[in-house]
């Protein structure tokens, strides 16, 4: 219960952190305007604004520290963001006392200017933590990735000529992994939203090993029991289905190529079935709905022994998909 309470408090940080930014900027604006005779009556409002801003800055620093305990952020950026956040809270309180006690315009303005500099730097690093280090000037690669995923979400008309990574693997990673491993967040310093970052890996090394696919950390983490602390995705997040995990494993075993088409795979059945099931879910009307009896088990077994793949179209259906794709010669 205590842990859950702390988690909830920590997750208030994204909401609270905007308060000191807005209030302290308002206090600085009021301070600057009060130097003019036209707006000198605004001067009494500077102190209360700074007080409210410093209190909210302290609350933001506390909740931010609690949130950081969850992990999943770039370590270097996090340290700088924390230090600057604490400095902002302390300096804002100091500026409040200066403004309340001093009438020297130079001292008041200089201290307020330093405070605003801290607010800007702290806010920038906070944005970098949540949106990636290139968020300010845009991340062209991330935008391209989003476009590819959007195109890949359409029904695949010709599975054999589909690029497996772009059409199948990347959409799975997008739905199940990008929450912790993308331009917005890099848990374990790992990004999976670009080809370059996927090959590079994270702080523990590469996650995809083409020469030794079964040793690929990406697969090992996915296949761990959900209860294991190293299992990915974390159990509080949406999990990969058995088929999705099998598709990623198949892609790695086939060489983890970003350009290979399904027809290049030595064993394409797993991916092909996933594509067919996905398309069937989208259409929801491409096979009969009438009830039929189950097929003869002996006949199915004979087909399988002849390298013919026989699989059900769905968990609750007796209809079957029969594929001769890996059989070189098929007689009548």
C-alpha positions, -999 to +999 in steps of 0.1 A: +000+000+000+028+024+009+046+016-024+014+022-044+009+055-027+045+066-035+040+056-071+008+076-073+026+106-057+055+103-081+032+102-111+017+136-101+050+152-112+041+157-149+010+176-137+027+196-109+058+205-128+040+230-150+028+251-121+063+265-110+071+271-147+041+292-153+040+309-119+077+319-118+075+332-153+045+353-143+064+366-113+093+376-135+069+394-159+053+412-130+087+422-117+098+436-151+065+455-156+066+470-121+097+490-131+074+511-153+054+539-137+024+527-156+025+493-140+042+500-107+011+490-088+019+454-098+049+453-075+030+440-045+020+409-065+055+398-072+062+384-037+030+362-035+037+350-070+072+340-061+060+323-029+034+302-048+060+294-074+087+283-049+062+261-030+051+244-063+087+240-073+095+222-040+065+199-046+076+193-081+112+184-070+098+159-044+074+142-067+101+142-095+125+124-072+099+097-063+091+093-100+128+088-109+129+058-086+108+039-112+138+040-135+137+039-173+153+074-179+186+084-193+209+084-162+230+115-172+200+136-182+181+125-150+210+136-127+212+170-143+175+175-143+173+165-106+201+189-096+187+218-116+152+211-102+164+212-067+184+244-074+153+260-090+133+252-058+160+266-035+167+297-056+130+305-060+127+306-022+158+328-020+145+352-046+112+354-027+131+366+004+152+390-017+122+406-033+104+409+001+134+425+018+152+445-009+141+475-029+173+475-051+160+471-086+194+457-098+195+430-072+159+420-077+162+418-114+195+399-115+182+373-090+150+369-109+169+366-142+190+338-127+159+320-115+143+322-149+175+308-165+172+278-141+135+273-149+143+272-187+172+248-183+154+225-159+123+225-182+145+217-213+161+187-196+127+175-184+115+176-220+146+158-231+139+130-206+103+124-217+105+132-254+141+125-263+172+146-265+162+159-300+127+169-291+133+207-293+144+207-330+124+176-339+134+140-345+131+133-382+138+096-377+110+093-351+086+110-375+096+087-403+091+057-380+056+068-371+047+072-408+060+037-415+040+022-387+009+039-399+014+025-434+021-009-420-012-009-401-031-014-433-041-049-445-011-066-462-024-076-497+006-097-507+022-114-477+050-131-497+064-097-509+059-079-476+090-066-459+088-085-426+103-058-403+084-028-416+051-047-421+050-070-391+078-067-366+079-029-363+042-025-356+045-051-328+074-032-313+055+000-317+024-012-297+042-032-270+077-017-266+079+020-276+063+031-243+097+024-227+121+023-256+116+051-281+126+088-286+103+097-256+119+073-231+149+050-232+147+025-204+182+009-200+194+034-226+177+013-253+157+026-282+138+003-305+121+028-328+149+032-353+169+006-372+202+022-360+193+022-324+179-013-325+212-026-339+232-005-313+214-019-283+214-004-248+236+000-218+239-038-214+250-043-251+233-054-283+199-069-280+198-087-314+225-112-323+223-124-358+250-150-355+235-164-323+198-156-324+189-176-293+213-155-273+195-122-284+186-103-253+154-091-270+141-127-273+154-138-239+136-109-221+103-115-240+103-152-232+110-149-195+081-156-171+059-125-166+068-127-128+105-123-135+118-087-129+137-088-162+107-098-183+098-074-210+074-057-213+070-051-175+040-070-162+020-037-156+021-030-193+003-048-222+020-081-229+030-096-262+008-124-274+023-158-280+021-152-318+038-118-315+067-132-296+070-160-321+071-135-350+099-115-334+118-147-326+113-159-362+126-126-376+158-128-355+164-164-364+160-156-401+188-130-398+170-099-384+171-082-418+153-049-421+148-054-459+140-091-462+107-101-477+086-130-463+094-150-495+131-148-485+124-167-452+134-203-449+105-209-426+078-183-433+048-201-418+048-184-384+049-149-399+025-158-427-001-172-402+003-140-381-004-119-412-033-140-422-048-138-387-042-101-386-059-096-419-088-118-408-093-097-377-094-066-398-119-080-424-137-103-399-156-118-428-132-137-451-142-172-440-176-189-435-195-185-402-215-217-405-206-244-379-188-275-393-176-306-377-139-311-369-116-325-396-104-361-395-073-361-372-057-389-392-060-370-424-045-339-409-016-359-395-009-375-429-007-340-445+017-327-418+040-357-424+041-347-461+053-312-452+019-297-457+010-271-430-025-274-415-036-248-389-069-237-376-081-202-387-091-194-351-091-208-316-129-214-317-133-225-353-131-259-370-121-243-403-085-249-414-058-232-434-038-256-455-006-244-470+017-261-496+042-233-495+071-254-484+063-285-505+082-284-538+060-309-557+022-312-553+003-339-571-034-339-577 
